Amino acid sequence: MPGWFFPAGIAILLHLEVQYFHEYAALTTAVGLKKSPAVDFSATIDTPSITFGASYMTSCSDFAKYNAGVNITKSSLMLH
């Protein structure tokens, strides 16, 4: 993310991030504080044997990307 640059090559990056954690769920939202801010949102739902997660990132002008995933943590669980 672009920020303010100083002669020594040090950049100041500004963003706001909010996280919420629960025993079986997590939500995260981040917003870049710049002229054309990017917004990133992700969510995860978890059980002892399987996890579902999704995230997307967008900016003011367009839909940038999205991801989704499933994780199986028990070897005895089989998909047919």
N, C-alpha and C positions, 0 to 999 in steps of 0.2 A: 504494500500500500504506500503510495507516495506521501511524503511528509515535508517538513521544512529541513533544508540541508544547510549545514554550516561548513566553513572552509576546511575543517579537519575531517570531513566526511561523516560526521555524526548526524543522524536523522532523528527527528522527533515525530513519532507516529501516534496519531490520536484515534482512539476508538472506545466505544462503550460496550461492555459485555455484561449480560445478566445470565446467571446460571441458577437452576432450581434442581435439587436432587431429592428424590424420594426413594424408598426402599426398593421399588420395582420400576422406577421411571426416572428419566432425566430430560430436562429441556435446557437449551442454550440458545441465546440470541445475541448477535454481535452486530454493531453498526459502526461503520467507519465515519469519522467526523471530518469530512472534507467537502469540497464543492459538489462533487457527484458521488454521494455516499453509496457504499455497498452494504447490503444487509444479508447476514448469514443466519439461518435458522436450522437447528437440528433437534431431533427427539429420539429417545430410545425407550423401549418397553422390554422388561426382562422378567423371565421366570427361571426357576432352577434348571430347566432343561433347554430352553430356546430363547433367543434374543432377536428382536426386530428393531431396526433403526432406519432413519431416513434423514436426509439433510438437503437443503437447497440454498443457493447463493444467487442473489439478484442485485442489480443496480437500478438507479432511477430510470435508465433508458431501455434496458432489456433484461430478459431472463437468461442468466449466465449458465448455471449448471445445477444438476441434482444428482443425488446418490441414494441408494437404498441397499439394505443388506439383511441377511438372516444368518445367525450363528447357532449351531446345535452343539451343546456341551455334554450330552450324554451319549456314550457309544452304543447303548442298548436301543436307542431310538432310531428306527429305520424308516426311510421314505420309499414308497412303492410307486 
